[in-house]
Amino acid sequence: MVFELLKLPYATDALAPVISKRTVELHHGKHLQAYVDNLNKLLPGSGLEGKELIEIVKSSDGGIFNNAGQILNHNLYFTQFSPNGGENPKGELGAAIDATWGSFDAFKAEFKTKATTLFGSGWAWLACDKDGKLVITQDKNGSNPVVDNLIPLMGIDVWEHAYYLDYENKRADHIDAVWSIIDWNVVNERYIAR
């Protein structure tokens, strides 16, 4: 199986001003493309050829893990956004967030704390187990909640390449702004499909 660069479901300028066209072009077109190219070079002879991406992430290490993990992370990341996003989560996921944190605002506050206190590069994720129990995780570098048998639902990239052109060193401002482009319908579908 040869992996290909995810096609964005929106124009590269559609998320501005939250995420600028230049950031999307670099983040998607350069960073994600490099992970795809690297994984395709590393897979031959690894014994992981033909495996699905999640299976590769769960059963690899080193360069294969790093690149496969970042492809999985970024595919989930870029497809959770919409220029028409930003409404509060509804349906099954909305009810589960309220039951777990008491309110969407309380969830956002805890998520922001996890995202801003992750030292160095990595990801903050809203994830769940197969029974639907929600958690917020901090995953370093290219890791993903699937390594802990969790299902990633919504993730924010806190590597500097994800926000530095638009927010410089103000990671917290980036986290605050991103809520306005999350497509909670997509995230709810991931939750229901668990």
N, C-alpha and C positions, 0 to 999 in steps of 0.2 A: 504494500500500500504506500503510495506517495501522498504526503500531506500537501495541501495547498493553502495559500493565504485566504483567510475568510473574506468574503465580499461584504462590505459594510451595507447595512440596510437603510442607509441615509447618506446624503452628500457629506463631504468632508468638512463643510462649513456649517452644517445643520445644528451642531451643538453649541455654537458660539452664542454668547460670550463665555459660557461656562467652561467649555473646552474649545480653544481656538482651532481654526482650520489648520494652522501651522503645526500645532501640537498633534492633531489627529493624523496629519500627513506623516509626521516623523514617528509617532508612536505606532500607528498601524502599518504604514508603508515601509518603514525602515526597521524598527525594533521587532515587530511581529514577523515581518518577512525574514529577518535574520534568524529568528528561532525556527521558523519553518525550514529554511534552507539548511541550517545546522542539523536539525533532527533528521532530515532526509539523507544527509551525508553520513550520519552516525549509525543509522539503523542497519544497513547491510552487514551481515555477519554477526549481528548481536543476538540472534535468536528471537527477536521481538518483531521481526518483519511481519506485516499483515495483521498485527494486533490493533485493537481499538485504542484511542488515545488514553482513555481512563485506565485501561489495563496496563499500558506502557508506564504511566505515571505510578501506578501502584506497585509495579514489579521491577523498577529500574533504579539506578543511582547514577551519580556522576553527571557527565555531559548529557546523556540521554534523558535522565530525569529532569535536569534543569531546563532543557529546551522543550521537552514534552509538557512539563508542568506549565511553562510560560505560554505555550500554545493554548492549552486548556484554559488557563486563567484569562488570557486575552480574548478568546472566543466567547467566553461567558460575559466578560466585561463589556466588550463592544456591542453585543446583542442585547444588553439590558438597558441601553439608552434609547431615548427618543426625544426629538425636539418638542414633542407634545407631552412629555412625561411630567412628573412632579406631583401628581395627585397622591393622596395617602393610600396605602394599600387597603384593598377591600377583600371581600370574600373570605375564603378559608385562611389565607395567610394573614389578612388583617386581623381576624379574630384570634389567631394564634399569637401574633405580636402583642395584642392587648392582653391576652391571658398570661403571657410570659413576662412582659415588662410593665404592664399596667396602662400603658399608653404608647402611641407612636412617638411622641416627643421624648418619653423616657428611653425608648429603644434608640432613637437617634443620638441622644446624649451619651449612652453607653457605647454605641458604635463609634462615635467621634473620639471618645477617650481611647478605645482600643486602636483606632486608626492613627491617632496622633502620638501615642506612646510606644508604638512599635519602633524599636531602635533600628536604624538603618533601613534597608530595602525590604519590601515584602508586600503583604496584602492583608486587609481586614475583610472578613467574610461573614455574612449571615448564612448559616448552614443549618441543616437539620439531620436527625437520624431517620431511619426508615419508618419510625412510628410518628414522625412529625414534630418531635421535640426540638425547639429552636435553640441555637447557641450563636454567639459571636466569637469568631476565632481570629487569632493573629497568626499568620503564616509567613515565615521568613523566606526571603529570596523568591524562588519559583515554586514553592510548595503550594499545596492545595488541600482543602479538607478531606478529599477522597482518600488520602493516605491514612486518615483516622477513621475510615469507613463512614464518613459523613457525606451529605449531599450539598454541594455548594449552590446557593440560591442567588446571592447578590454579593459582588465583591468590589472593593475599591482598591485600586493600584496605588500604593504609596511609595513606589520607586520615584525618584525625582524626575525622571523623564516624562512621567504622566502629568506633572503639574508645573514644573519649574518655569517654563516659558511664560505661563499665564499668571502664576502666583508667587514666583521666586521661592523663597524659603518659608512661605506661609501655608504650610500643609493644612492647618485647621481651616483657613479660609476656603481652600479647595474642597475640603470635606463638606463644609456648609453649603457651598454652591452646587455640588453634585446632586443633592436631593432633588433639585428642580428638573433634572433630566432623566431620573430613574423611571423606567416604564414598569410600574408595579404589576401590570397585567402579565408581562413576561415572567416576572419573578413569581407571581402567584401560580402561573402554569407550571413552573419548575417545581413548586411546592406540591401541587396536586399530583404531578407525575411521579413523585418519589416512589 
